[in-house]
Amino acid sequence: MSSVLDASPSAAGPAASSRVLAGKVAFVTGGARGIGAAIVQRLARDGAAVAFTYSSSEAPAQALVAAIEAGGGKALALRADSADAAALTQAIDGAARTLGRLDILVNNAGVAVAGEIDSFALADFDHTINVNVRAVFVATQAAVRHMGQGGAYGRVITIGSTNSDRVPWAGFSVYGMSKAAIVGLTKGLARDLGPRGITVNNVQPGPVNTDMNPADGPLASNMHGMMALNRHAHPDEIAGMVAYLAGPESGMVTGASLLIDGGFAA
Ligand SMILES: NC(=O)c1ccc[n+]([C@@H]2O[C@H](COP(=O)([O-])OP(=O)(O)OC[C@H]3O[C@@H](n4cnc5c(N)ncnc54)[C@H](OP(=O)(O)O)[C@@H]3O)[C@@H](O)[C@H]2O)c1
C-alpha cells in the first residue's frame, strides 16, 4: 500500500526528509494573505503542490506563487469569490485537473463583520454565512469528489475560531454563530467521510496578527488580558497546526475542533 511517506518527489522540488507532503496536492481558500498565505507557504515547504484562491488580492497572490516557484515549489493562484458556489467549485475542479489530483482542502477564507443586533444589516448576515459557512460546504463537496484516489488519503481542514464557543464582546454574534456552525459541520462531515479515509477537522485560533485583527489594533490589549499567553499568534503558528492535520501523523484525528488560542478560552 502506498503512503505519504513513500510518495515519489513531487514537482515541488527536491525531496528532503521533512517534505512529508511530497506528491500531495493541497487547495487553500483565501491564500493570498494573512493566515491563508502562511498555510500556503507551509504546505509548499512540506512538499505539496498548492493551489489557492483569492478574491481581491491579485498582486499578493501572484507574488506568492512567484516566491514558492523561486524556491523550487509548485503553486497556482485562482480568482474565486467564496460566495459564488459555481466559481469555487470550478476553481477546485480546475486545480485538481491542472495539478493531477487533490488530497488536502483548507477552508480558510473568512470575513468578520462587527455590529450589534439593532444595526446589523441582513446583507452582512448573508455575506458572513455565504463565505464562512456555505463556502465550506460547497468546497468540501467539490473537493472530496477528487480525494482518496490512488490510495486512501484525504484531509479537510477548516479555520474556525475560538469565538465558536466564547464571544466576550458585543458585536460579534453573527461571526460567532458562523464559526459555531463549523463545529457541527466538522463532526457530521467526519462521519460522512471517515469510511473513505478522509479526515475532517476544525482549527480554532484566538487572536492572530493579520489585517483582520492587527496586534496593534484597538481591541488588542483587551484581548491579551483574556489570554494565558498575552499576545497575538503569528500566522505561522496556525499554519503549523494545519500542517500537522494535513500530514500523515494525524491519521486518527477527525471530527475535532482544536483550539490554538493562547488560552483565550481556558
Ligand atoms: N485573525 C484572527 O485573529 C483570526 C482568529 C480566528 C479565526 N480567524 C479566521 O482565519 C481565517 C483567515 O483570517 P485572516 O485573519 O487571515 O483574515 P484576513 O487577513 O482578513 O484575510 C482574509 C482572507 O480571506 C479571503 N477572503 C475573504 N472574503 C473572501 C471571498 N468572498 N472569497 C474568497 N476569499 C475571501 C481574503 O482574500 P482576498 O484578500 O483575495 O479578498 C483573504 O485571503 C478566517 O476564516 C478567519 O475568520 C482569524
Ligand as a Chemical Component Dictionary entry (heavy atoms), coordinates in Angstrom:
data_LIG
# 
_chem_comp.id                   LIG 
_chem_comp.type                 NON-POLYMER 
_chem_comp.pdbx_formal_charge   0 
_chem_comp.three_letter_code    LIG 
# 
loop_
_chem_comp_atom.comp_id 
_chem_comp_atom.atom_id 
_chem_comp_atom.alt_atom_id 
_chem_comp_atom.type_symbol 
_chem_comp_atom.charge 
_chem_comp_atom.model_Cartn_x 
_chem_comp_atom.model_Cartn_y 
_chem_comp_atom.model_Cartn_z 
_chem_comp_atom.pdbx_ordinal 
LIG N1  N1  N 0  -7.006  36.905 12.589 1  
LIG C1  C1  C 0  -7.627  36.362 13.624 2  
LIG O1  O1  O 0  -7.486  36.831 14.771 3  
LIG C2  C2  C 0  -8.495  35.152 13.433 4  
LIG C3  C3  C 0  -8.905  34.469 14.585 5  
LIG C4  C4  C 0  -9.691  33.339 14.455 6  
LIG C5  C5  C 0  -10.059 32.903 13.207 7  
LIG N2  N2  N 1  -9.660  33.583 12.098 8  
LIG C6  C6  C 0  -10.102 33.049 10.801 9  
LIG O2  O2  O 0  -8.977  32.783 9.998  10 
LIG C7  C7  C 0  -9.327  32.915 8.621  11 
LIG C8  C8  C 0  -8.321  33.844 7.943  12 
LIG O3  O3  O 0  -8.393  35.109 8.601  13 
LIG P1  P1  P 0  -7.243  36.215 8.495  14 
LIG O4  O4  O 0  -7.017  36.715 9.867  15 
LIG O5  O5  O -1 -6.110  35.740 7.687  16 
LIG O6  O6  O 0  -8.084  37.344 7.714  17 
LIG P2  P2  P 0  -7.663  38.449 6.651  18 
LIG O7  O7  O 0  -6.292  38.896 6.923  19 
LIG O8  O8  O 0  -8.773  39.430 6.680  20 
LIG O9  O9  O 0  -7.701  37.621 5.267  21 
LIG C9  C9  C 0  -8.927  37.112 4.813  22 
LIG C10 C10 C 0  -8.660  36.143 3.687  23 
LIG O10 O10 O 0  -9.930  35.615 3.273  24 
LIG C11 C11 C 0  -10.096 35.883 1.898  25 
LIG N3  N3  N 0  -11.493 36.169 1.586  26 
LIG C12 C12 C 0  -12.349 36.982 2.235  27 
LIG N4  N4  N 0  -13.537 37.008 1.606  28 
LIG C13 C13 C 0  -13.420 36.177 0.531  29 
LIG C14 C14 C 0  -14.284 35.780 -0.505 30 
LIG N5  N5  N 0  -15.543 36.258 -0.598 31 
LIG N6  N6  N 0  -13.833 34.921 -1.437 32 
LIG C15 C15 C 0  -12.566 34.438 -1.381 33 
LIG N7  N7  N 0  -11.678 34.787 -0.416 34 
LIG C16 C16 C 0  -12.108 35.641 0.518  35 
LIG C17 C17 C 0  -9.222  37.083 1.577  36 
LIG O11 O11 O 0  -8.907  37.085 0.195  37 
LIG P3  P3  P 0  -8.701  38.454 -0.657 38 
LIG O12 O12 O 0  -7.648  39.241 0.056  39 
LIG O13 O13 O 0  -8.307  37.985 -2.008 40 
LIG O14 O14 O 0  -10.021 39.153 -0.653 41 
LIG C18 C18 C 0  -8.017  36.813 2.482  42 
LIG O15 O15 O 0  -7.146  35.911 1.869  43 
LIG C19 C19 C 0  -10.777 33.411 8.590  44 
LIG O16 O16 O 0  -11.651 32.322 8.402  45 
LIG C20 C20 C 0  -10.952 33.999 9.987  46 
LIG O17 O17 O 0  -12.298 34.007 10.392 47 
LIG C21 C21 C 0  -8.885  34.700 12.178 48 
# 
loop_
_chem_comp_bond.comp_id 
_chem_comp_bond.atom_id_1 
_chem_comp_bond.atom_id_2 
_chem_comp_bond.value_order 
_chem_comp_bond.pdbx_ordinal 
LIG N1  C1  SING 1  
LIG C1  O1  DOUB 2  
LIG C1  C2  SING 3  
LIG C2  C3  SING 4  
LIG C2  C21 DOUB 5  
LIG C3  C4  DOUB 6  
LIG C4  C5  SING 7  
LIG C5  N2  DOUB 8  
LIG N2  C6  SING 9  
LIG N2  C21 SING 10 
LIG C6  O2  SING 11 
LIG C6  C20 SING 12 
LIG O2  C7  SING 13 
LIG C7  C8  SING 14 
LIG C7  C19 SING 15 
LIG C8  O3  SING 16 
LIG O3  P1  SING 17 
LIG P1  O4  DOUB 18 
LIG P1  O5  SING 19 
LIG P1  O6  SING 20 
LIG O6  P2  SING 21 
LIG P2  O7  DOUB 22 
LIG P2  O8  SING 23 
LIG P2  O9  SING 24 
LIG O9  C9  SING 25 
LIG C9  C10 SING 26 
LIG C10 O10 SING 27 
LIG C10 C18 SING 28 
LIG O10 C11 SING 29 
LIG C11 N3  SING 30 
LIG C11 C17 SING 31 
LIG N3  C12 SING 32 
LIG N3  C16 SING 33 
LIG C12 N4  DOUB 34 
LIG N4  C13 SING 35 
LIG C13 C14 SING 36 
LIG C13 C16 DOUB 37 
LIG C14 N5  SING 38 
LIG C14 N6  DOUB 39 
LIG N6  C15 SING 40 
LIG C15 N7  DOUB 41 
LIG N7  C16 SING 42 
LIG C17 O11 SING 43 
LIG C17 C18 SING 44 
LIG O11 P3  SING 45 
LIG P3  O12 DOUB 46 
LIG P3  O13 SING 47 
LIG P3  O14 SING 48 
LIG C18 O15 SING 49 
LIG C19 O16 SING 50 
LIG C19 C20 SING 51 
LIG C20 O17 SING 52 
# 
